[in-house]
């Protein structure tokens, strides 16, 4: 009986390790947090100076907000994400930061 219980515990532990074997989300989460903070800063600047921007900037801002929200839900979920998708997300966060830099340049900041 003890051997059977020990064997079952070993199997459960092995299965739990397999479940945790997916790619590490932490680098993507860190990149998301940095990009999200930058995006929020830019959104505040745009909202404070709406006359400086055309509808295209507002549309871009709304589209980025939608993608950031989708990524947040994905990163916070238990859903496994491929390494390729995580790298794709991290690269996109770089474009968000570039966009924010452009907004700051437009405002002379």
C-alpha positions in Angstrom: 0.0 0.0 0.0 2.8 2.4 0.9 4.5 1.7 -2.5 1.2 2.4 -4.3 0.8 5.7 -2.5 4.4 6.7 -3.2 4.0 5.8 -6.8 0.8 7.8 -7.1 2.5 10.8 -5.4 5.4 10.6 -7.8 3.1 10.5 -10.8 1.2 13.5 -9.6 4.4 15.4 -9.0 5.7 14.5 -12.5 2.5 15.6 -14.1 2.6 19.0 -12.3 6.1 19.5 -13.6 4.9 18.8 -17.2 2.1 21.3 -16.8 4.7 24.0 -15.8 7.0 23.2 -18.6 5.8 25.9 -21.0 7.8 28.9 -22.0 8.4 31.5 -19.3 5.9 34.4 -19.6 7.9 36.7 -17.2 10.0 38.5 -19.9 6.8 39.2 -21.8 5.0 40.4 -18.7 7.9 42.7 -17.8 7.9 44.1 -21.4 4.1 44.5 -21.2 4.3 46.4 -18.0 6.9 48.8 -19.4 5.0 49.3 -22.6 1.7 49.7 -20.8 3.2 52.4 -18.5 4.6 54.3 -21.4 1.3 54.0 -23.3 -0.7 55.4 -20.4 1.7 58.3 -20.1 1.3 59.0 -23.8 -2.5 58.7 -23.6 -2.5 61.2 -20.8 -0.4 63.6 -22.8 -2.7 63.2 -25.9 -5.8 63.7 -23.8 -4.2 66.9 -22.3 -3.4 68.2 -25.8 -6.1 66.9 -28.1 -5.9 69.8 -30.5 -2.4 68.7 -31.6 -3.6 65.4 -32.9 -5.8 64.2 -35.8 -8.2 61.3 -35.7 -5.5 58.9 -36.9 -3.6 59.3 -33.7 -6.7 58.7 -31.6 -7.5 55.6 -33.7 -4.0 54.3 -33.3 -4.2 54.9 -29.5 -7.5 53.0 -29.3 -6.2 50.1 -31.4 -3.1 49.9 -29.1 -5.2 50.0 -26.0 -7.3 47.1 -27.4 -4.2 45.0 -28.1 -2.7 45.8 -24.7 -5.9 44.7 -23.0 -6.0 41.4 -25.0 -2.3 40.8 -24.1 -3.0 41.5 -20.5 -5.8 38.9 -20.4 -3.6 36.4 -22.2 -0.6 36.9 -20.0 -2.7 36.7 -16.8 -4.4 33.5 -17.9 -3.3 30.0 -17.4 -3.3 29.5 -21.1 0.0 28.3 -22.5 1.6 30.7 -25.0 4.2 29.6 -27.5 7.7 31.0 -27.3 7.2 32.5 -30.8 4.0 34.3 -29.7 5.7 35.6 -26.6 8.6 37.0 -28.7 6.1 38.5 -31.1 4.4 40.2 -28.2 7.7 41.5 -26.8 8.6 42.9 -30.2 5.2 44.7 -30.5 5.8 46.3 -27.1 8.9 47.9 -28.7 6.7 49.5 -31.3 4.4 50.9 -28.6 7.5 52.5 -26.9 8.6 53.9 -30.3 5.1 55.4 -30.8 5.2 56.9 -27.3 8.6 58.5 -28.1 7.1 60.0 -31.2 4.3 61.5 -29.2 6.7 63.0 -26.7 8.8 64.4 -29.6 5.6 66.0 -31.1 5.0 67.7 -27.8 8.7 68.8 -27.4 9.2 66.6 -24.3 
